[in-house]
Amino acid sequence: MSRLTFRNWDPQHDAEAAFKIYSDIEVVRYLGCRVTVMESVEMQRERLQKIADSAASTGGVTGFWAACLDGEPVGSALFKELPDGEGNPTGDFEIGWHLRRDKWGQGLGTQIAAAMLELAHRHVPRVLAIAYPQNLASLRVMEKIGMQPLGLTSQYYGVECIAYESSLLARNGDNAATHR
Ligand SMILES: CC(C)(COP(=O)(O)OP(=O)(O)OC[C@H]1O[C@@H](n2cnc3c(N)ncnc32)[C@H](O)[C@@H]1OP(=O)(O)O)[C@@H](O)C(=O)NCCC(=O)NCCS
């Protein structure tokens, strides 16, 4: 299995690698509230800089990281607090994953997702992942890492999407029931 590593995006050195990922409509089609295809390496660099600035201001355990193969960024991994439709924090946390298109279909998305789930559960007992209903690959990744479907919701980002959750409380409850 390929070895993935995670690190912060570096706006100066990683803009070209990130541009290869986010200039592809197939990758960005289901990301965010509206589709944004990166049009130039400079535009990509500015986006990475905004992400770096925002990470510096929150300074916590959440983040948006480069997922690297042999040191080369081929995707992103995220763990962050979900905003509501007005951008206010909801107290719920999501994990997410993006991958360069030529790397799809090799299990890497699932590897990124599993790593984020493990990281997230070190900090919160309940972790969500959300995707547009059409994003079947991402929904499948949620299932593959053992998350449970919650159905459609409009609670986050002001859009309708499908939510999955992973709850340590439920898992521990299951274990308790099994061992009774
Ligand atoms: C989501 C994403 C990271 C998945 O990456 P990946 O490396 O291809 O994922 P994996 O290979 O680990 O697993 C994908 C699973 O989805 C399945 N899948 C892929 N496309 C599918 C489709 N159109 N319909 C149904 N299942 C699909 C695969 O068969 C696989 O399941 P399987 O192992 O049971 O066969 C990748 O497609 C991506 O970067 N998409 C664009 C960014 C994005 O939308 N991110 C999620 C935002 S919510």
The ligand as an ORCA input file, in Angstrom:
! r2SCAN-3c Opt
* xyz 0 1
  C     -13.671     11.140     -3.103
  C     -12.264     10.740     -3.523
  C     -11.236     11.321     -2.561
  C     -12.191      9.223     -3.517
  O     -10.832      8.869     -3.775
  P     -10.416      7.397     -4.241
  O      -8.977      7.240     -3.931
  O     -10.850      7.146     -5.621
  O     -11.269      6.518     -3.231
  P     -11.110      4.968     -2.943
  O     -10.417      4.312     -4.095
  O     -10.477      4.815     -1.594
  O     -12.618      4.483     -2.801
  C     -13.596      4.976     -3.673
  C     -14.812      4.065     -3.600
  O     -15.890      4.725     -4.279
  C     -16.335      3.899     -5.331
  N     -16.777      4.774     -6.394
  C     -16.030      5.588     -7.145
  N     -16.797      6.245     -8.026
  C     -18.052      5.809     -7.822
  C     -19.312      6.100     -8.437
  N     -19.419      6.989     -9.425
  N     -20.399      5.462     -7.970
  C     -20.320      4.560     -6.946
  N     -19.149      4.263     -6.326
  C     -18.052      4.880     -6.772
  C     -15.152      3.036     -5.693
  O     -15.542      1.876     -6.397
  C     -14.592      2.744     -4.297
  O     -15.384      1.805     -3.612
  P     -14.920      0.233     -3.541
  O     -13.549      0.218     -2.935
  O     -15.974     -0.393     -2.690
  O     -14.910     -0.270     -4.959
  C     -11.972     11.236     -4.970
  O     -12.970     10.751     -5.831
  C     -11.920     12.752     -5.078
  O     -10.909     13.376     -4.818
  N     -13.052     13.367     -5.500
  C     -13.047     14.827     -5.705
  C     -12.997     15.592     -4.407
  C     -14.227     15.313     -3.569
  O     -15.350     15.324     -4.073
  N     -14.004     15.084     -2.272
  C     -15.060     14.807     -1.341
  C     -15.838     16.023     -0.990
  S     -17.208     15.576      0.063
*
